[in-house]
Amino acid sequence: FLVEKLNAIRRLRTYPPASNFILCKLTDKEINPEQLSEKLAHQGIIIRNCRNFRGLTNRFFRLAVRKRNENIRLIMQLKEILGQK
């Protein structure tokens, strides 16, 4: 469910998860993971910036799979921040 909904958001690319974390990449240079993290934090949502992960650039971040209602809230916030209401 979560990966499918995330893949529907333009400006965002996901990679197949191997655990309860989903690796995402921002494909648009208008916002970076630091800015996204700050905006989500104001809504009580925390993401993990992956810029210091070996082999990844400063465009990557990681999400944890949570309860359905929390995932829906995350999707709604991402759509709003990334301009896809």
The first five atom37 places (N, CA, C, CB, O) and aatype in JSON, in Angstrom:
{
  "aatype": [13, 10, 19, 6, 11, 10, 2, 0, 9, 1, 1, 10, 1, 16, 18, 14, 14, 0, 15, 2, 13, 9, 10, 4, 11, 10, 16, 3, 11, 6, 9, 2, 14, 6, 5, 10, 15, 6, 11, 10, 0, 8, 5, 7, 9, 9, 9, 1, 2, 4, 1, 2, 13, 1, 7, 10, 16, 2, 1, 13, 13, 1, 10, 0, 19, 1, 11, 1, 2, 6, 2, 9, 1, 10, 9, 12, 5, 10, 11, 6, 9, 10, 7, 5, 11],
  "atom_mask": [
    [1, 1, 1, 1, 1],
    [1, 1, 1, 1, 1],
    [1, 1, 1, 1, 1],
    [1, 1, 1, 1, 1],
    [1, 1, 1, 1, 1],
    [1, 1, 1, 1, 1],
    [1, 1, 1, 1, 1],
    [1, 1, 1, 1, 1],
    [1, 1, 1, 1, 1],
    [1, 1, 1, 1, 1],
    [1, 1, 1, 1, 1],
    [1, 1, 1, 1, 1],
    [1, 1, 1, 1, 1],
    [1, 1, 1, 1, 1],
    [1, 1, 1, 1, 1],
    [1, 1, 1, 1, 1],
    [1, 1, 1, 1, 1],
    [1, 1, 1, 1, 1],
    [1, 1, 1, 1, 1],
    [1, 1, 1, 1, 1],
    [1, 1, 1, 1, 1],
    [1, 1, 1, 1, 1],
    [1, 1, 1, 1, 1],
    [1, 1, 1, 1, 1],
    [1, 1, 1, 1, 1],
    [1, 1, 1, 1, 1],
    [1, 1, 1, 1, 1],
    [1, 1, 1, 1, 1],
    [1, 1, 1, 1, 1],
    [1, 1, 1, 1, 1],
    [1, 1, 1, 1, 1],
    [1, 1, 1, 1, 1],
    [1, 1, 1, 1, 1],
    [1, 1, 1, 1, 1],
    [1, 1, 1, 1, 1],
    [1, 1, 1, 1, 1],
    [1, 1, 1, 1, 1],
    [1, 1, 1, 1, 1],
    [1, 1, 1, 1, 1],
    [1, 1, 1, 1, 1],
    [1, 1, 1, 1, 1],
    [1, 1, 1, 1, 1],
    [1, 1, 1, 1, 1],
    [1, 1, 1, 0, 1],
    [1, 1, 1, 1, 1],
    [1, 1, 1, 1, 1],
    [1, 1, 1, 1, 1],
    [1, 1, 1, 1, 1],
    [1, 1, 1, 1, 1],
    [1, 1, 1, 1, 1],
    [1, 1, 1, 1, 1],
    [1, 1, 1, 1, 1],
    [1, 1, 1, 1, 1],
    [1, 1, 1, 1, 1],
    [1, 1, 1, 0, 1],
    [1, 1, 1, 1, 1],
    [1, 1, 1, 1, 1],
    [1, 1, 1, 1, 1],
    [1, 1, 1, 1, 1],
    [1, 1, 1, 1, 1],
    [1, 1, 1, 1, 1],
    [1, 1, 1, 1, 1],
    [1, 1, 1, 1, 1],
    [1, 1, 1, 1, 1],
    [1, 1, 1, 1, 1],
    [1, 1, 1, 1, 1],
    [1, 1, 1, 1, 1],
    [1, 1, 1, 1, 1],
    [1, 1, 1, 1, 1],
    [1, 1, 1, 1, 1],
    [1, 1, 1, 1, 1],
    [1, 1, 1, 1, 1],
    [1, 1, 1, 1, 1],
    [1, 1, 1, 1, 1],
    [1, 1, 1, 1, 1],
    [1, 1, 1, 1, 1],
    [1, 1, 1, 1, 1],
    [1, 1, 1, 1, 1],
    [1, 1, 1, 1, 1],
    [1, 1, 1, 1, 1],
    [1, 1, 1, 1, 1],
    [1, 1, 1, 1, 1],
    [1, 1, 1, 0, 1],
    [1, 1, 1, 1, 1],
    [1, 1, 1, 1, 1]
  ],
  "atom_positions": [
    [[0.83, -1.2, 0.0], [0.0, 0.0, 0.0], [0.87, 1.26, 0.0], [-0.94, 0.0, 1.21], [0.7, 2.13, -0.85]],
    [[1.79, 1.35, 0.95], [2.59, 2.57, 1.1], [3.47, 2.81, -0.12], [3.45, 2.48, 2.35], [3.52, 3.93, -0.63]],
    [[4.16, 1.8, -0.59], [5.04, 1.96, -1.76], [4.23, 2.38, -2.97], [5.79, 0.65, -2.06], [4.65, 3.26, -3.72]],
    [[3.08, 1.78, -3.16], [2.22, 2.13, -4.29], [1.81, 3.6, -4.24], [0.97, 1.24, -4.31], [1.88, 4.3, -5.25]],
    [[1.4, 4.07, -3.08], [0.98, 5.47, -2.92], [2.17, 6.42, -3.07], [0.32, 5.67, -1.55], [2.02, 7.5, -3.65]],
    [[3.32, 6.04, -2.55], [4.51, 6.88, -2.7], [4.93, 6.99, -4.16], [5.66, 6.34, -1.86], [5.32, 8.07, -4.62]],
    [[4.86, 5.88, -4.89], [5.23, 5.89, -6.3], [4.32, 6.77, -7.14], [5.23, 4.49, -6.85], [4.7, 7.2, -8.22]],
    [[3.13, 7.03, -6.65], [2.18, 7.89, -7.37], [2.5, 9.38, -7.2], [0.76, 7.61, -6.89], [1.91, 10.22, -7.89]],
    [[3.42, 9.7, -6.32], [3.78, 11.1, -6.08], [4.91, 11.48, -7.03], [4.21, 11.32, -4.59], [6.0, 10.92, -7.0]],
    [[4.61, 12.48, -7.88], [5.66, 12.99, -8.76], [6.73, 13.61, -7.88], [5.1, 14.03, -9.78], [6.47, 14.01, -6.75]],
    [[7.93, 13.68, -8.39], [9.07, 14.25, -7.68], [9.64, 13.3, -6.63], [8.68, 15.55, -7.02], [10.51, 13.68, -5.85]],
    [[9.15, 12.06, -6.61], [9.59, 11.09, -5.61], [9.75, 9.73, -6.28], [8.59, 11.01, -4.43], [8.89, 9.31, -7.06]],
    [[10.84, 9.04, -5.97], [11.07, 7.69, -6.48], [11.37, 6.79, -5.3], [12.23, 7.65, -7.54], [12.13, 7.16, -4.4]],
    [[10.78, 5.6, -5.3], [11.05, 4.65, -4.22], [11.83, 3.46, -4.76], [9.73, 4.18, -3.55], [11.85, 3.2, -5.97]],
    [[12.45, 2.76, -3.86], [13.21, 1.55, -4.19], [12.6, 0.4, -3.41], [14.75, 1.71, -3.86], [12.17, 0.59, -2.27]],
    [[12.54, -0.79, -4.0], [11.88, -1.93, -3.33], [12.45, -2.17, -1.93], [12.03, -3.2, -4.17], [13.65, -2.35, -1.76]],
    [[11.57, -2.18, -0.93], [12.05, -2.38, 0.44], [12.4, -3.83, 0.73], [10.99, -1.91, 1.44], [11.8, -4.76, 0.19]],
    [[13.4, -4.01, 1.59], [13.78, -5.34, 2.04], [13.45, -5.5, 3.53], [15.29, -5.59, 1.79], [13.67, -6.56, 4.11]],
    [[12.92, -4.45, 4.11], [12.54, -4.46, 5.53], [11.39, -3.49, 5.71], [13.75, -4.1, 6.46], [10.68, -3.18, 4.75]],
    [[11.2, -3.0, 6.93], [10.1, -2.06, 7.15], [10.52, -0.61, 6.9], [9.59, -2.2, 8.57], [9.86, 0.32, 7.37]],
    [[11.6, -0.41, 6.16], [12.05, 0.91, 5.74], [11.95, 1.01, 4.22], [13.5, 1.19, 6.22], [12.17, 0.03, 3.51]],
    [[11.61, 2.2, 3.74], [11.52, 2.44, 2.3], [12.49, 3.55, 1.94], [10.06, 2.8, 1.86], [12.41, 4.66, 2.48]],
    [[13.41, 3.25, 1.03], [14.36, 4.24, 0.55], [13.68, 5.05, -0.55], [15.67, 3.56, 0.03], [13.09, 4.5, -1.48]],
    [[13.79, 6.38, -0.43], [13.17, 7.29, -1.39], [14.21, 8.27, -1.9], [11.97, 8.03, -0.76], [15.18, 8.59, -1.23]],
    [[13.97, 8.75, -3.13], [14.83, 9.76, -3.72], [13.96, 10.9, -4.23], [15.69, 9.16, -4.87], [12.97, 10.68, -4.92]],
    [[14.36, 12.11, -3.89], [13.69, 13.29, -4.43], [14.26, 13.53, -5.82], [13.88, 14.55, -3.51], [15.48, 13.68, -5.97]],
    [[13.41, 13.58, -6.82], [13.88, 13.71, -8.2], [13.85, 15.15, -8.68], [13.04, 12.85, -9.11], [14.31, 15.44, -9.79]],
    [[13.33, 16.04, -7.88], [13.23, 17.46, -8.23], [14.2, 18.24, -7.36], [11.77, 17.98, -8.04], [14.27, 18.03, -6.15]],
    [[14.94, 19.14, -7.96], [15.95, 19.91, -7.22], [15.36, 21.07, -6.42], [16.99, 20.46, -8.18], [16.08, 21.76, -5.69]],
    [[14.04, 21.31, -6.53], [13.41, 22.42, -5.82], [13.4, 22.23, -4.32], [12.01, 22.61, -6.31], [13.32, 23.21, -3.57]],
    [[13.47, 21.0, -3.87], [13.47, 20.71, -2.43], [14.48, 19.6, -2.17], [12.04, 20.31, -1.93], [14.64, 18.7, -2.99]],
    [[15.14, 19.67, -1.04], [16.09, 18.61, -0.68], [15.58, 17.91, 0.58], [17.54, 19.18, -0.46], [14.66, 18.4, 1.23]],
    [[16.17, 16.78, 0.92], [15.7, 16.04, 2.1], [15.74, 16.84, 3.4], [16.52, 14.8, 2.26], [14.91, 16.63, 4.29]],
    [[16.71, 17.75, 3.53], [16.77, 18.55, 4.75], [15.53, 19.45, 4.86], [18.06, 19.42, 4.77], [14.92, 19.56, 5.92]],
    [[15.17, 20.08, 3.75], [13.99, 20.94, 3.75], [12.72, 20.12, 3.97], [13.89, 21.71, 2.43], [11.83, 20.52, 4.73]],
    [[12.64, 18.98, 3.29], [11.48, 18.11, 3.45], [11.37, 17.64, 4.9], [11.58, 16.91, 2.5], [10.28, 17.63, 5.47]],
    [[12.49, 17.25, 5.47], [12.51, 16.78, 6.86], [12.01, 17.86, 7.81], [13.92, 16.34, 7.25], [11.25, 17.58, 8.73]],
    [[12.44, 19.09, 7.59], [12.03, 20.2, 8.45], [10.52, 20.44, 8.34], [12.79, 21.48, 8.07], [9.85, 20.63, 9.35]],
    [[9.99, 20.42, 7.13], [8.56, 20.64, 6.93], [7.73, 19.51, 7.55], [8.24, 20.75, 5.42], [6.7, 19.76, 8.17]],
    [[8.2, 18.27, 7.39], [7.48, 17.15, 7.98], [7.57, 17.16, 9.5], [8.03, 15.83, 7.43], [6.61, 16.79, 10.18]],
    [[8.71, 17.57, 10.03], [8.89, 17.62, 11.48], [7.88, 18.56, 12.13], [10.32, 18.06, 11.83], [7.43, 18.31, 13.25]],
    [[7.53, 19.64, 11.44], [6.51, 20.56, 11.96], [5.16, 19.88, 12.07], [6.4, 21.8, 11.06], [4.28, 20.35, 12.8]],
    [[4.97, 18.78, 11.34], [3.73, 18.02, 11.39], [3.87, 16.78, 12.28], [3.31, 17.6, 9.98], [2.95, 15.96, 12.35]],
    [[5.01, 16.65, 12.97], [5.24, 15.51, 13.85], [5.67, 14.25, 13.13], [0.0, 0.0, 0.0], [5.53, 13.15, 13.66]],
    [[6.19, 14.4, 11.91], [6.64, 13.26, 11.1], [8.15, 13.36, 10.92], [5.91, 13.22, 9.71], [8.67, 14.39, 10.5]],
    [[8.84, 12.28, 11.24], [10.29, 12.27, 11.15], [10.73, 11.32, 10.03], [10.92, 11.83, 12.51], [10.25, 10.19, 9.93]],
    [[11.66, 11.8, 9.18], [12.26, 10.96, 8.15], [13.77, 10.94, 8.39], [11.93, 11.48, 6.7], [14.3, 11.79, 9.09]],
    [[14.44, 9.97, 7.8], [15.89, 9.81, 7.97], [16.59, 10.27, 6.7], [16.27, 8.34, 8.3], [16.4, 9.67, 5.64]],
    [[17.39, 11.31, 6.8], [18.19, 11.77, 5.67], [19.3, 10.74, 5.45], [18.78, 13.2, 5.93], [19.94, 10.3, 6.41]],
    [[19.52, 10.35, 4.21], [20.5, 9.3, 3.91], [21.75, 9.83, 3.21], [19.87, 8.24, 3.04], [22.47, 9.07, 2.57]],
    [[22.0, 11.12, 3.32], [23.14, 11.71, 2.61], [24.48, 11.12, 3.06], [23.16, 13.22, 2.82], [25.44, 11.14, 2.29]],
    [[24.55, 10.6, 4.27], [25.81, 10.03, 4.74], [25.86, 8.51, 4.59], [26.03, 10.41, 6.2], [26.76, 7.87, 5.12]],
    [[24.9, 7.93, 3.87], [24.94, 6.5, 3.6], [25.88, 6.27, 2.42], [23.5, 5.94, 3.29], [25.81, 6.98, 1.42]],
    [[26.73, 5.31, 2.54], [27.69, 5.01, 1.48], [26.96, 4.72, 0.16], [28.58, 3.8, 1.89], [26.05, 3.9, 0.11]],
    [[27.39, 5.39, -0.89], [26.84, 5.16, -2.22], [25.59, 5.98, -2.55], [0.0, 0.0, 0.0], [25.1, 5.92, -3.68]],
    [[25.08, 6.74, -1.58], [23.89, 7.55, -1.83], [24.26, 9.03, -1.86], [22.81, 7.3, -0.76], [25.26, 9.44, -1.28]],
    [[23.45, 9.82, -2.55], [23.69, 11.26, -2.64], [22.8, 11.98, -1.63], [23.43, 11.77, -4.08], [22.09, 11.36, -0.84]],
    [[22.85, 13.3, -1.68], [22.05, 14.1, -0.77], [20.59, 14.23, -1.22], [22.66, 15.48, -0.63], [19.87, 15.08, -0.71]],
    [[20.15, 13.4, -2.15], [18.76, 13.4, -2.62], [17.93, 12.29, -1.97], [18.73, 13.25, -4.14], [16.72, 12.21, -2.21]],
    [[18.54, 11.43, -1.16], [17.88, 10.26, -0.61], [17.44, 10.45, 0.85], [18.8, 9.07, -0.7], [18.08, 11.14, 1.63]],
    [[16.33, 9.81, 1.18], [15.86, 9.75, 2.55], [15.14, 8.41, 2.75], [14.92, 10.95, 2.88], [14.82, 7.72, 1.79]],
    [[14.9, 8.07, 4.0], [14.29, 6.78, 4.34], [13.06, 7.0, 5.21], [15.3, 5.86, 5.05], [13.04, 7.87, 6.08]],
    [[12.04, 6.19, 4.94], [10.8, 6.22, 5.71], [10.61, 4.89, 6.41], [9.59, 6.55, 4.8], [11.04, 3.85, 5.9]],
    [[9.97, 4.92, 7.54], [9.59, 3.68, 8.23], [8.13, 3.38, 7.92], [9.83, 3.79, 9.76], [7.3, 4.29, 7.88]],
    [[7.83, 2.13, 7.71], [6.44, 1.7, 7.53], [5.79, 1.71, 8.91], [6.35, 0.27, 6.85], [6.31, 1.15, 9.87]],
    [[4.63, 2.36, 8.99], [3.95, 2.5, 10.27], [2.53, 1.96, 10.15], [3.94, 3.97, 10.72], [2.23, 1.21, 9.22]],
    [[1.67, 2.33, 11.07], [0.27, 1.93, 11.01], [-0.4, 2.62, 9.82], [-0.47, 2.27, 12.34], [0.06, 3.67, 9.37]],
    [[-1.48, 2.02, 9.32], [-2.16, 2.54, 8.12], [-2.51, 4.02, 8.24], [-3.43, 1.74, 7.86], [-2.24, 4.79, 7.32]],
    [[-3.11, 4.42, 9.36], [-3.5, 5.83, 9.5], [-2.29, 6.76, 9.5], [-4.31, 6.02, 10.78], [-2.38, 7.88, 9.0]],
    [[-1.18, 6.33, 10.06], [0.05, 7.13, 10.05], [0.63, 7.22, 8.65], [1.1, 6.54, 11.02], [1.12, 8.27, 8.23]],
    [[0.58, 6.11, 7.91], [1.06, 6.1, 6.53], [0.22, 7.03, 5.65], [1.04, 4.67, 5.97], [0.75, 7.74, 4.79]],
    [[-1.08, 7.03, 5.87], [-1.97, 7.9, 5.1], [-1.65, 9.37, 5.41], [-3.46, 7.6, 5.43], [-1.61, 10.2, 4.51]],
    [[-1.43, 9.65, 6.66], [-1.05, 11.02, 7.05], [0.27, 11.44, 6.4], [-0.94, 11.12, 8.58], [0.39, 12.58, 5.93]],
    [[1.24, 10.54, 6.37], [2.52, 10.81, 5.72], [2.31, 11.1, 4.24], [3.48, 9.61, 5.91], [2.85, 12.08, 3.72]],
    [[1.55, 10.28, 3.56], [1.28, 10.46, 2.13], [0.62, 11.82, 1.89], [0.38, 9.32, 1.59], [1.01, 12.55, 0.97]],
    [[-0.36, 12.16, 2.7], [-1.04, 13.45, 2.53], [-0.07, 14.62, 2.71], [-2.2, 13.56, 3.54], [-0.13, 15.59, 1.95]],
    [[0.8, 14.53, 3.7], [1.76, 15.61, 3.94], [2.78, 15.71, 2.79], [2.5, 15.39, 5.27], [3.12, 16.81, 2.35]],
    [[3.26, 14.56, 2.31], [4.2, 14.57, 1.2], [3.58, 15.19, -0.04], [4.68, 13.15, 0.89], [4.21, 15.99, -0.73]],
    [[2.35, 14.83, -0.32], [1.65, 15.41, -1.48], [1.51, 16.92, -1.35], [0.26, 14.78, -1.65], [1.7, 17.66, -2.31]],
    [[1.18, 17.36, -0.15], [1.03, 18.81, 0.06], [2.37, 19.52, -0.11], [0.46, 19.09, 1.45], [2.43, 20.54, -0.79]],
    [[3.41, 19.02, 0.5], [4.73, 19.64, 0.44], [5.29, 19.61, -0.98], [5.7, 18.95, 1.39], [5.89, 20.59, -1.43]],
    [[5.09, 18.5, -1.67], [5.64, 18.35, -3.02], [4.69, 18.86, -4.1], [5.98, 16.9, -3.28], [4.95, 18.67, -5.29]],
    [[3.61, 19.51, -3.69], [2.73, 20.16, -4.63], [1.78, 19.27, -5.38], [0.0, 0.0, 0.0], [1.54, 19.49, -6.57]],
    [[1.23, 18.25, -4.73], [0.29, 17.32, -5.35], [-0.9, 17.1, -4.45], [0.97, 15.99, -5.68], [-1.06, 16.0, -3.91]],
    [[-1.71, 18.06, -4.27], [-2.87, 17.92, -3.4], [-3.91, 17.02, -4.01], [-3.47, 19.26, -3.1], [-4.95, 16.79, -3.4]]
  ]
}
